[in-house]
């Protein structure tokens, strides 16, 4: 060993010894300060116990309470002993210096643990961290909420974002969308609310937190890890949960590693991981609705072999007419996507590693698969509130300002079963446009402070973008007749076509593929005002000539 190495080692040993001496000396020199911290923390623990007694309806941690009570007794014993040794005499400091430090650290830990059991109060609390939560937060700020009054509790690890990006730009092979660029409210052309925005506005984000118990009448929520939250007013924005193949009794769904669903960023990341690992592989997409169509297109853009399987006679059967669906079916097949309709998955066959390699269909066919993406619908997440609140058709019943049957509790977005004024009936709508607008209307009502607020007046709106296509729909797809117009040739450079739904001589809904902003606005206007139709052939001829230009002139089409 060189002299330099020896000296360095000797220096390190000396520094270690000196640090140890300094730490021990600090125990004694800081004795009075440490004792003060211990006494204050002990008093705070007593306060926590008292507050927990007032929240007796909640589950308690007996182990934690026993530790707290034992520590409080020990602190009282230390205080009596120090008084016996004449306060801060040298003997007292010597006997209890290290003991006080240990108990001080233990008390701090117990106090922090107690926060999980002690209710925290928010004047306004949003349950859910999706699109609706973000737009509600922005509206609260607009309406003058004060720092510290608003909290958002969410199972997700990130602040609210525009969820539609997940099945579109997020899965693109190039120039893919990534957070933070699509945090709300960029989807509607507004300001992007990144984590710093919430911090600046004094809005507390309680992320990675699953609520497992809700007591709406006592205005209290409890999380999976024991955190208790109290509220003055609650907005339920829990959205929807995906329907799984196992819900239909499909064998192998719960065990397989490579059966994927899409609801949040983590789900989208799993799809991206599979695309990378199974490059140029075979994918089975189960479902012919929104998720199936958009994810199927994105997978194809990533050079995967895609087969779509759906139980309905045509794609998007809940919205599209057969004529509309035929265009998209022909277009998808022209892009190399295989379509299998009017059948369903009955079994998923996995290999020894637990990965599905074969998808068995009801019609007897078997499909090879490197992974499977399922998009067969969603159900509103309302199980927490069953038996406490008035519900109907899976949703939470509200009025036109999204008030529920319980005072100071509101429901917005996917979970709300609300009065749709335009059709004079109650409905539930699963779409991002409604999530945004219902959130803003609910907050407007909450913060009205005696002012009159107009009730929610909404016309349904749906849209999608896949490949080079883009369509919009406004209104209701009901009626006794439909009028289809335009160029439905999937080989056209820029296909443009549309459809009207007619009921009792009035336009109830309108669909347009490839429309301009002006043309889409015209379709929206016709659905909103339910324009009168005197002659279907004349309407069709006019639409064929102009697509939708000038159709908004007057009340008669």
GUDO-872743 format. One record per residue (C-alpha): z, x, y; residue in one letter; residue number from 1. Coordinates in steps of 0.001 Angstrom, whole numbers, plus 500000, padded with zeros to 6 digits. Layout:
<atoms>
     c3     c1     c2 r   k
      Z      X      Y A NUM
...
</atoms>
This chain:
<atoms>
     c3     c1     c2 r   k
 500000 500000 500000 X   1
 499098 501370 503436 X   2
 501706 501804 506144 X   3
 499931 499101 508176 X   4
 500161 496553 505331 X   5
 503779 497489 504696 X   6
 504655 497043 508350 X   7
 502831 493699 508484 X   8
 504740 492466 505426 X   9
 508021 493675 506859 X  10
 507223 491904 510140 X  11
 506468 488599 508367 X  12
 509736 488779 506418 X  13
 511651 489470 509615 X  14
 509966 486529 511378 X  15
 510801 484243 508428 X  16
 514473 485283 508489 X  17
 514697 484828 512255 X  18
 513046 481354 512059 X  19
 515613 480288 509448 X  20
 518492 481524 511613 X  21
 517009 479765 514643 X  22
 516652 476471 512732 X  23
 520280 476601 511567 X  24
 521510 477526 515046 X  25
 519510 474627 516539 X  26
 521367 472201 514256 X  27
 524576 473119 516017 X  28
 523277 473557 519579 X  29
 521509 470157 519447 X  30
 524370 468399 517699 X  31
 525247 466075 520584 X  32
 521593 465075 521134 X  33
 520971 464521 517408 X  34
 524081 462381 517092 X  35
 522923 460237 520022 X  36
 519532 459682 518354 X  37
 521236 458782 515076 X  38
 523542 456265 516785 X  39
 520658 454642 518702 X  40
 518462 454427 515584 X  41
 521384 452939 513661 X  42
 521792 450226 516330 X  43
 518048 449478 516113 X  44
 518384 449064 512335 X  45
 521199 446569 512895 X  46
 518852 444638 515227 X  47
 516121 444677 512568 X  48
 518515 443205 509995 X  49
 519534 440463 512416 X  50
 515906 439571 513188 X  51
 515058 439496 509493 X  52
 517939 437050 508970 X  53
 516225 434758 511480 X  54
 513022 435016 509390 X  55
 514750 433990 506179 X  56
 511695 432081 504890 X  57
 509961 435363 504124 X  58
 510334 437632 501125 X  59
 512920 440368 501721 X  60
 513226 443939 500473 X  61
 516706 444166 498931 X  62
 516300 447886 498280 X  63
 515504 448583 501950 X  64
 518399 446424 503183 X  65
 520852 448166 500851 X  66
 519728 451569 502129 X  67
 520090 450407 505749 X  68
 523580 448991 505186 X  69
 524633 452183 503388 X  70
 523326 454341 506232 X  71
 525099 452220 508870 X  72
 528399 452715 506947 X  73
 527760 456467 506801 X  74
 527097 456632 510560 X  75
 530345 454781 511239 X  76
 532156 457247 508956 X  77
 530631 460206 510857 X  78
 531724 458658 514179 X  79
 535316 458184 512955 X  80
 535441 461730 511573 X  81
 534146 463250 514810 X  82
 536765 461335 516790 X  83
 539365 462737 514413 X  84
 538132 466262 515146 X  85
 538331 465691 518892 X  86
 534732 464681 519641 X  87
 532395 467668 519711 X  88
 534808 470389 518672 X  89
 533538 473456 516890 X  90
 534941 472151 513602 X  91
 533132 468798 513907 X  92
 529862 470505 514768 X  93
 530205 472886 511843 X  94
 531138 470177 509325 X  95
 528608 467515 510353 X  96
 525742 469322 512113 X  97
 523336 469415 509149 X  98
 524546 466059 507862 X  99
 523714 464386 511201 X 100
 520183 465840 511159 X 101
 519570 464573 507623 X 102
 520878 461096 508449 X 103
 518881 461021 511694 X 104
 515637 461669 509768 X 105
 516592 459093 507127 X 106
 517317 456493 509826 X 107
 513973 457078 511512 X 108
 512176 456583 508199 X 109
 514080 453368 507459 X 110
 513345 452060 510962 X 111
 509618 452690 510505 X 112
 509720 451032 507073 X 113
 511542 448066 508587 X 114
 508571 447371 510855 X 115
 506731 446179 507750 X 116
 509315 443420 507278 X 117
 510065 442644 510912 X 118
 507765 440048 512505 X 119
 505625 441257 515393 X 120
 504683 438657 518007 X 121
 501299 438100 519662 X 122
 500646 435379 522199 X 123
 497144 435146 520705 X 124
 496206 436378 517241 X 125
 492757 436466 515605 X 126
 492735 436507 511804 X 127
 489499 438140 510669 X 128
 487478 441108 511866 X 129
 483865 439906 511767 X 130
 481360 438906 514413 X 131
 483366 435872 515564 X 132
 486489 438007 516128 X 133
 484622 440443 518363 X 134
 483064 437737 520520 X 135
 486408 435938 520759 X 136
 488047 439171 521972 X 137
 485404 439613 524659 X 138
 485897 436017 525826 X 139
 489689 436450 525938 X 140
 489213 439430 528272 X 141
 486760 437433 530392 X 142
 489312 434618 530647 X 143
 492064 436999 531815 X 144
 494160 437854 528747 X 145
 496834 440436 529571 X 146
 497287 443769 527742 X 147
 499510 443340 524687 X 148
 498945 439586 524369 X 149
 496053 439708 521879 X 150
 495931 441124 518360 X 151
 493199 441209 515695 X 152
 494137 441576 512032 X 153
 491297 442548 509697 X 154
 490786 443762 506146 X 155
 488005 446050 507348 X 156
 488523 449640 508444 X 157
 486309 449376 511537 X 158
 486226 447214 514658 X 159
 484010 444072 514650 X 160
 480284 444707 514292 X 161
 477027 442734 514104 X 162
 476979 441900 510395 X 163
 473240 440973 510196 X 164
 472371 444667 510632 X 165
 473687 445380 507127 X 166
 470803 443645 505345 X 167
 468215 444906 507817 X 168
 468346 448168 509803 X 169
 471310 449637 507932 X 170
 469257 449908 504730 X 171
 466084 451305 506315 X 172
 464785 454611 504861 X 173
 464244 456061 508362 X 174
 465933 455493 511729 X 175
 468638 453510 509955 X 176
 471237 451692 512035 X 177
 474729 453213 511930 X 178
 478028 452476 513592 X 179
 479022 452652 516382 X 180
 475564 451563 517603 X 181
 475827 447973 516313 X 182
 479390 447029 517189 X 183
 479565 443607 518819 X 184
 478283 442383 521221 X 185
 474918 444228 521144 X 186
 473355 441588 518883 X 187
 473181 439154 521787 X 188
 472287 441758 524401 X 189
 475874 442297 525539 X 190
 478220 445246 525962 X 191
 479057 447295 522868 X 192
 482758 446943 522095 X 193
 483755 450204 520429 X 194
 487367 451090 519485 X 195
 487997 452573 522930 X 196
 487156 449234 524554 X 197
 489946 447452 522647 X 198
 492384 450224 523542 X 199
 491467 450028 527242 X 200
 491922 446241 527255 X 201
 495300 446436 525521 X 202
 494102 444604 522390 X 203
 495930 445693 519251 X 204
 493736 446235 516186 X 205
 495534 445863 512856 X 206
 492859 447153 510475 X 207
 492876 447729 506697 X 208
 495317 444840 506454 X 209
 495010 441940 504015 X 210
 496971 438800 504810 X 211
 498349 437244 501612 X 212
 500542 434478 503019 X 213
 500144 432186 506007 X 214
 502753 429727 507259 X 215
 500856 427865 509973 X 216
 503660 425496 510984 X 217
 506135 428363 511465 X 218
 503365 430464 513066 X 219
 503779 433453 510779 X 220
 501503 435649 508629 X 221
 502486 438226 506010 X 222
 500300 441096 504851 X 223
 499889 442628 501403 X 224
 501957 445653 502440 X 225
 504764 443578 503965 X 226
 503852 443467 507674 X 227
 504928 440171 509270 X 228
 503048 438830 512286 X 229
 504067 435927 514498 X 230
 501775 434161 516931 X 231
 501698 431666 519744 X 232
 498107 430624 519028 X 233
 496011 431574 516000 X 234
 492225 431718 515633 X 235
 491121 431599 512000 X 236
 487935 433672 511784 X 237
 488084 434646 508119 X 238
 484363 434031 507482 X 239
 483031 433718 503945 X 240
 483380 435535 500650 X 241
 480450 436248 498362 X 242
 479861 434105 495299 X 243
 479794 436364 492245 X 244
 477825 436017 489031 X 245
 481137 435807 487211 X 246
 481759 432542 489101 X 247
 478915 431137 486996 X 248
 480304 432599 483787 X 249
 477808 435497 483580 X 250
 479010 438078 481075 X 251
 479367 441685 482228 X 252
 479574 441088 485988 X 253
 483177 442174 486513 X 254
 482982 445276 484295 X 255
 479714 446837 485467 X 256
 479715 449687 487981 X 257
 476267 449083 489418 X 258
 476396 445340 490208 X 259
 476416 445224 494001 X 260
 477094 442541 496605 X 261
 476664 442679 500381 X 262
 479275 441452 502803 X 263
 480571 444456 504753 X 264
 479833 448089 505614 X 265
 481477 449380 502435 X 266
 479177 447165 500360 X 267
 476137 448409 502278 X 268
 477210 452024 501735 X 269
 477376 451381 497987 X 270
 473792 450089 498029 X 271
 472679 453188 499943 X 272
 474450 455416 497429 X 273
 472691 453672 494532 X 274
 469314 453967 496271 X 275
 469844 457710 496589 X 276
 471135 458190 493049 X 277
 468447 455976 491460 X 278
 465533 457174 493565 X 279
 462267 455394 492638 X 280
 464257 453346 490129 X 281
 464184 449707 489087 X 282
 466257 447131 490942 X 283
 466866 443492 490090 X 284
 467741 441332 493106 X 285
 469443 438089 492078 X 286
 468931 435335 494638 X 287
 466056 434050 496741 X 288
 467877 433246 499958 X 289
 468707 435274 503075 X 290
 470325 438246 501349 X 291
 467802 438317 498506 X 292
 464807 438311 500853 X 293
 466156 440844 503344 X 294
 467686 443256 500835 X 295
 464643 442955 498569 X 296
 462386 444001 501452 X 297
 464680 446909 502402 X 298
 464807 448169 498808 X 299
 461020 448106 498608 X 300
 460786 450107 501827 X 301
 462921 452714 500019 X 302
 460213 453009 497307 X 303
 462187 451213 494615 X 304
 460637 448887 492056 X 305
 462002 445449 492967 X 306
 462174 442255 490917 X 307
 463674 439147 492499 X 308
 465164 436424 490281 X 309
 466129 433014 491665 X 310
 466995 429645 490210 X 311
 465118 427511 492750 X 312
 461457 426449 492548 X 313
 460643 428499 495675 X 314
 462203 431031 498059 X 315
 464730 429883 500683 X 316
 464608 426380 499255 X 317
 467531 425203 501393 X 318
 465416 425755 504521 X 319
 461743 426371 503703 X 320
 459237 423742 502671 X 321
 457088 424607 499668 X 322
 454170 425432 502021 X 323
 456272 427870 504076 X 324
 457723 429495 500973 X 325
 454261 430019 499452 X 326
 453324 432317 502327 X 327
 456368 434550 501847 X 328
 455994 434579 498081 X 329
 452381 435719 498357 X 330
 453325 438263 501025 X 331
 456161 439735 498928 X 332
 453911 439991 495884 X 333
 451277 441732 498018 X 334
 453958 444328 498879 X 335
 454594 444944 495167 X 336
 457734 442837 494682 X 337
 457906 440856 491431 X 338
 459157 437269 491722 X 339
 460678 435232 488888 X 340
 461666 431698 489874 X 341
 463365 428732 488201 X 342
 465637 430795 485989 X 343
 469031 432487 486193 X 344
 470976 435465 484880 X 345
 473060 434763 481770 X 346
 474149 438280 480749 X 347
 474324 441840 482062 X 348
 474071 444469 479345 X 349
 475734 447819 480105 X 350
 475532 451221 478441 X 351
 478483 453316 477253 X 352
 479167 454543 480803 X 353
 479606 450993 482082 X 354
 476334 450818 484009 X 355
 474094 447786 483610 X 356
 470733 448699 482142 X 357
 469411 445282 481173 X 358
 469478 441869 482856 X 359
 469083 438914 480489 X 360
 467630 435691 481878 X 361
 467997 432072 480835 X 362
 464234 431823 480186 X 363
 464528 434512 477497 X 364
 463180 437447 479504 X 365
 465026 440765 479681 X 366
 464637 443047 482707 X 367
 465365 446771 482842 X 368
 467515 447756 485810 X 369
 468980 450909 487300 X 370
 471145 448698 489488 X 371
 471464 445054 490513 X 372
 472019 443498 493940 X 373
 473321 439926 493987 X 374
 472917 437482 496862 X 375
 473553 433977 495550 X 376
 475513 432560 498466 X 377
 478992 432540 499935 X 378
 482020 430273 500244 X 379
 484317 429940 503270 X 380
 487507 432003 502997 X 381
 490114 429270 503401 X 382
 492391 429646 500365 X 383
 495295 430885 502527 X 384
 495451 427543 504301 X 385
 495078 425091 501413 X 386
 497633 422298 501592 X 387
 498684 423141 505152 X 388
 495754 421992 507244 X 389
 493153 419219 507183 X 390
 490040 420391 505362 X 391
 486745 418921 504229 X 392
 483748 420163 502233 X 393
 485274 423611 501900 X 394
 485818 424056 505635 X 395
 488671 423532 508095 X 396
 488259 420347 510103 X 397
 488212 420871 513874 X 398
 487428 418991 517050 X 399
 484749 419922 519582 X 400
 486882 422778 520919 X 401
 487686 424046 517401 X 402
 491284 422819 517395 X 403
 492546 422094 513887 X 404
 495034 419483 512700 X 405
 497877 421921 513504 X 406
 498895 422613 517093 X 407
 497826 426035 518428 X 408
 495680 426797 515370 X 409
 491892 427067 515749 X 410
 489059 427730 513291 X 411
 485661 429218 514159 X 412
 482490 430516 512529 X 413
 481820 429937 508828 X 414
 485153 428219 508127 X 415
 484917 425497 510805 X 416
 483844 421949 509853 X 417
 483135 420691 513348 X 418
 481444 417746 515129 X 419
 477781 418540 515786 X 420
 477078 416345 518792 X 421
 473296 416457 518560 X 422
 473361 414742 515139 X 423
 476624 412816 515619 X 424
 478093 414137 512380 X 425
 480487 416778 511051 X 426
 478967 420013 509725 X 427
 479755 423564 508717 X 428
 477297 426315 509723 X 429
 477066 429804 508225 X 430
 475147 431888 510734 X 431
 475851 434638 513231 X 432
 474638 432575 516210 X 433
 477223 429878 515533 X 434
 479905 432525 514877 X 435
 479333 433985 518345 X 436
 479136 430701 520227 X 437
 481999 428925 518451 X 438
 484245 431938 519155 X 439
 483532 431821 522859 X 440
 483999 428044 523062 X 441
 487341 428148 521216 X 442
 488735 430821 523536 X 443
 487472 428939 526574 X 444
 489499 425952 525405 X 445
 492608 428002 524588 X 446
 492611 429636 528021 X 447
 491660 426493 529993 X 448
 495177 426041 531454 X 449
 494649 422376 532231 X 450
 490981 422623 533213 X 451
 488484 420299 531540 X 452
 486263 422145 529046 X 453
 483072 420592 527715 X 454
 482970 420235 523964 X 455
 480730 422393 521802 X 456
 477104 421274 521894 X 457
 474990 423221 519465 X 458
 471566 423091 517857 X 459
 471362 425038 514560 X 460
 469471 428312 514792 X 461
 468435 430696 512011 X 462
 466229 433771 512003 X 463
 465139 436691 509870 X 464
 463085 439886 510063 X 465
 461531 441509 506985 X 466
 458720 444076 506764 X 467
 456442 443253 509739 X 468
 457413 439582 509734 X 469
 459793 437684 511970 X 470
 460634 433985 511939 X 471
 462928 431567 513734 X 472
 464096 428055 512983 X 473
 465780 425558 515315 X 474
 467240 422145 514574 X 475
 467451 420311 511273 X 476
 465077 420457 508297 X 477
 465317 416759 507514 X 478
 462868 413911 507932 X 479
 460262 411669 506402 X 480
 457344 413968 507238 X 481
 456484 417605 507982 X 482
 453622 419047 510000 X 483
 452544 422578 509001 X 484
 450162 424443 511311 X 485
 448725 427905 511986 X 486
 447498 430857 509929 X 487
 449404 431209 506632 X 488
 447188 433947 505234 X 489
 449513 436805 504126 X 490
 446580 439209 504452 X 491
 446176 438497 508170 X 492
 447033 441327 510535 X 493
 449488 439144 512460 X 494
 450169 435875 510643 X 495
 451378 433096 512927 X 496
 452246 429648 511674 X 497
 454878 426982 511978 X 498
 456266 423664 510840 X 499
 457861 420577 512390 X 500
 460225 418202 510609 X 501
 459767 414602 511775 X 502
 462306 411790 511363 X 503
 461925 408278 512788 X 504
 459090 409454 515002 X 505
 460976 412391 516527 X 506
 460922 416163 515991 X 507
 464181 417156 514290 X 508
 463429 420809 513567 X 509
 460895 423524 514217 X 510
 459968 426761 512423 X 511
 457740 429555 513710 X 512
 456622 432823 512109 X 513
 455313 435530 514425 X 514
 456074 433704 517663 X 515
 456566 435223 521093 X 516
 459798 434712 523035 X 517
 458091 431986 525051 X 518
 456800 430223 521953 X 519
 460175 430416 520194 X 520
 461816 428963 523298 X 521
 459350 426081 523171 X 522
 460237 425364 519533 X 523
 463937 425425 520427 X 524
 463349 423019 523307 X 525
 461495 420544 521105 X 526
 464255 420570 518483 X 527
 466968 420262 521108 X 528
 465410 417282 522869 X 529
 464000 415763 519664 X 530
 460648 415087 521270 X 531
 458922 411844 520371 X 532
 455828 412045 518157 X 533
 453276 409248 518411 X 534
 450594 410690 516124 X 535
 451163 413349 513432 X 536
 447502 414350 513285 X 537
 447382 414796 517029 X 538
 450564 416919 516887 X 539
 449056 419078 514160 X 540
 445751 419506 516029 X 541
 447514 420420 519247 X 542
 449746 422905 517428 X 543
 446743 424466 515678 X 544
 445014 424985 519041 X 545
 447929 426379 520978 X 546
 450569 427292 518341 X 547
 453212 425944 520700 X 548
 451970 426645 524228 X 549
 452433 423731 526607 X 550
 454087 421549 523967 X 551
 457164 421283 526157 X 552
 455352 419383 528895 X 553
 456939 415953 529059 X 554
 458920 414146 526375 X 555
 455978 413131 524200 X 556
 454270 415546 521811 X 557
</atoms>
